Amino acid sequence: MARQRLKSNLPTKICPVCGFSFTWRKKWAKCWDDVKYCSERCRRHRSSNQQP
């Protein structure tokens, strides 16, 4: 059985909409480079909060 990663060693990103720091999730394993938003709510509100 593979060793588990410590939660403190997981990669993190910062959501451009709310500024929240979020960590890697197993469901994002194949698309982590494409993940930009911490939640569906932030993804839906992305255009209203983006700066020019």
PyMOL commands that set and color helices and strands:
alter all, ss='L'
color gray80, all
select helices_A, chain A and resi 7-9+26-28+32-34+40-44+46-49
alter helices_A, ss='H'
color red, helices_A
select strands_A, chain A and resi 12-14+21-23
alter strands_A, ss='S'
color yellow, strands_A
deselect
rebuild
show_as cartoon
